[in-house]
Amino acid sequence: MSEKRYDDILLICDLDGTLIPRYEMIAEDNVRALNTFTAAGGVFAVATGRTPESALPYLDGITINAPSIFFNGAMLKDLSADQVLETRTLEGDLWRTFAARILYQFPRACVEVYTQEQCNIISPKENDDPRLEEEFYSVNHTTLRDMEDATWLKFFICDAPINLSFIERLAKELGIDQCSTSFYSDANYLEFVPPGTSKGAMAEVLHAMPAYTGRRVIACGDYENDIELLRMADIGIAPEDASKEAKEAADRIAPPCREPIVPWLLREVL
């Protein structure tokens, strides 16, 4: 019997909550299945809110043979060539005003500004979200003043959900909602990226590249920031323990995140 081939498939996977259970690494079963997939002609890319630097430790030993999506769609980067192919940026002085208001009005928030190079924290160090140390983030503790002239790709706030709802209201009051796309990537994580930016929008850019344009897109994701990716795919897949909105956007429901999704995908979907 001939070996199964995946020459017509582009697989794009979210990391946290999809390939990676919280505070764990990618299961060996997922690693083996991904490498089987690429060895048989499949193309694999990551789509994550992380920086490339914080994603790479999880991807050791995995063949990634297409450019990947970072900062929830604000960057497309070829990891093998260490080359940034596209970015989307937050423009205007209004972002500095918004950041200053959050720092003043929400003194316990962890406020992060993402540039192409790194994660910059402009709130007090004691406010740092534990994930930063536990999940391989290299951070630069700095001030809003020092970030004023930098090029921002993503603006991120970690705080109690009730406070984030007030920050959403502040964004509307200042007009931030008119010059950004915002979403939750967890109950206490509110993110702002440039207008029209999403994992799904950048996946469209990736799919339009000549090397991938003829392939069917299979996408996997678990949260609000994955919805556009799931919708653009030919087949969108969400784990059973994904958010309600992600499951509604998906075509297929996989087992929970703790059960490796890629072997299931190769067996049940492809």
WOKANOR-V933734 format. One record per residue. N is the residue number from 1. SS is DSSP state (A for helix, B for strand, O for the rest). PHI is phi in whole degrees, -180 to 180 (NA if undefined). D_CENTER is the distance of its C-alpha to the mean C-alpha in whole Angstrom. Layout:
((N:SS:PHI:D_CENTER) (N:SS:PHI:D_CENTER))
//
This chain:
((1:O:NA:39) (2:O:-73:36) (3:O:-68:33) (4:O:-63:30) (5:O:-114:28) (6:O:-128:25) (7:O:-64:25) (8:O:-106:24) (9:B:-117:21) (10:B:-113:17) (11:B:-101:15) (12:B:-121:11) (13:B:-123:9) (14:O:-66:6) (15:O:-96:7) (16:B:-65:8) (17:O:86:11) (18:O:-123:11) (19:O:-89:12) (20:B:-119:12) (21:O:-64:15) (22:O:-54:15) (23:O:63:16) (24:O:-127:17) (25:O:-105:16) (26:O:-71:16) (27:O:-61:19) (28:A:-59:22) (29:A:-63:22) (30:A:-67:19) (31:A:-60:19) (32:A:-62:23) (33:A:-67:22) (34:A:-64:19) (35:A:-71:22) (36:A:-64:24) (37:A:-61:22) (38:A:-72:22) (39:A:-64:25) (40:O:-101:26) (41:O:97:25) (42:O:-74:21) (43:B:-114:18) (44:B:-123:15) (45:B:-136:12) (46:B:-99:8) (47:B:-133:5) (48:O:-143:2) (49:O:-83:2) (50:O:-72:6) (51:O:-77:9) (52:A:-56:10) (53:A:-60:13) (54:A:-80:11) (55:A:-84:10) (56:A:-57:13) (57:A:-59:15) (58:A:-79:14) (59:A:-102:14) (60:O:-59:18) (61:O:86:20) (62:O:-106:18) (63:O:-80:19) (64:O:-111:16) (65:O:-111:18) (66:O:-147:16) (67:O:-57:14) (68:B:-115:10) (69:B:-106:7) (70:B:-127:6) (71:A:53:6) (72:A:55:4) (73:A:107:7) (74:O:-86:9) (75:B:-143:10) (76:B:-117:11) (77:B:-133:13) (78:B:-86:15) (79:O:-67:15) (80:O:-66:19) (81:O:-97:20) (82:O:52:18) (83:B:-128:18) (84:B:-78:16) (85:B:-96:17) (86:B:-151:15) (87:B:-138:14) (88:O:-122:14) (89:O:-127:16) (90:B:-86:17) (91:O:-105:20) (92:O:106:23) (93:O:-71:25) (94:A:-58:24) (95:A:-66:21) (96:A:-68:23) (97:A:-64:26) (98:A:-59:23) (99:A:-62:22) (100:A:-63:25) (101:A:-65:26) (102:A:-65:23) (103:A:-60:24) (104:A:-78:28) (105:A:-87:27) (106:O:-130:25) (107:O:-67:26) (108:O:-100:24) (109:O:-73:21) (110:B:-94:18) (111:B:-114:17) (112:B:-121:15) (113:B:-114:15) (114:B:-102:13) (115:O:-107:15) (116:O:-58:14) (117:O:-87:16) (118:O:-169:15) (119:B:-94:14) (120:B:-112:17) (121:B:-105:18) (122:O:-107:21) (123:O:-100:22) (124:O:-58:25) (125:A:-59:24) (126:A:-67:25) (127:A:-88:22) (128:O:-54:20) (129:O:-71:17) (130:O:-56:18) (131:A:-60:15) (132:A:-62:15) (133:A:-81:18) (134:A:-77:17) (135:O:-119:14) (136:O:69:15) (137:O:-79:14) (138:O:-99:17) (139:B:-113:17) (140:B:-114:20) (141:B:-79:22) (142:O:-147:24) (143:O:-122:25) (144:A:-59:24) (145:A:-59:27) (146:A:-72:26) (147:A:-97:23) (148:O:-60:24) (149:O:-97:25) (150:O:-78:21) (151:O:-95:19) (152:B:-91:16) (153:O:-102:13) (154:B:-151:11) (155:B:-123:13) (156:B:-135:12) (157:B:-127:15) (158:B:-109:16) (159:O:-162:19) (160:O:-61:21) (161:A:-52:20) (162:A:-63:23) (163:A:-69:23) (164:A:-64:19) (165:A:-66:21) (166:A:-71:24) (167:A:-67:21) (168:A:-60:20) (169:A:-65:24) (170:A:-63:24) (171:A:-60:22) (172:A:-68:24) (173:A:-61:27) (174:A:-87:26) (175:O:89:25) (176:A:-61:21) (177:A:-65:20) (178:A:-86:22) (179:O:-129:20) (180:O:-161:16) (181:B:-116:14) (182:B:-124:13) (183:B:-167:11) (184:B:-97:11) (185:B:-109:8) (186:B:-168:11) (187:O:-61:15) (188:O:-112:15) (189:B:-122:12) (190:B:-112:13) (191:B:-123:11) (192:B:-125:12) (193:B:-129:11) (194:O:-60:14) (195:O:-56:16) (196:O:75:15) (197:O:-89:11) (198:O:-165:9) (199:A:-59:7) (200:A:-65:10) (201:A:-64:12) (202:A:-73:11) (203:A:-65:12) (204:A:-64:15) (205:A:-62:16) (206:A:-61:15) (207:A:-66:17) (208:A:-77:20) (209:O:-65:20) (210:O:-52:24) (211:O:-70:23) (212:O:-126:20) (213:O:-62:22) (214:O:-88:24) (215:O:-90:22) (216:B:-75:21) (217:B:-99:17) (218:B:-110:16) (219:B:-126:13) (220:B:-126:12) (221:O:-165:9) (222:O:-130:11) (223:O:-139:10) (224:A:-56:10) (225:A:-73:7) (226:A:-102:8) (227:A:-60:11) (228:A:-65:12) (229:A:-64:10) (230:A:-63:13) (231:A:-73:15) (232:A:-77:15) (233:O:-73:16) (234:O:-66:19) (235:B:-135:19) (236:B:-100:16) (237:B:-127:16) (238:B:-124:15) (239:B:-64:16) (240:O:-60:19) (241:O:-96:18) (242:O:-72:15) (243:O:-66:15) (244:A:-56:18) (245:A:-66:16) (246:A:-66:14) (247:A:-66:17) (248:A:-67:19) (249:A:-81:17) (250:O:-86:17) (251:O:-91:20) (252:B:-134:20) (253:B:-110:20) (254:B:-91:19) (255:O:-60:21) (256:O:-58:19) (257:O:-55:16) (258:O:-67:19) (259:O:-96:21) (260:O:-50:19) (261:A:-80:17) (262:A:-71:18) (263:A:-57:22) (264:A:-60:22) (265:A:-61:20) (266:A:-66:23) (267:A:-82:26) (268:A:-99:25) (269:A:-107:23) (270:O:-101:24))
//
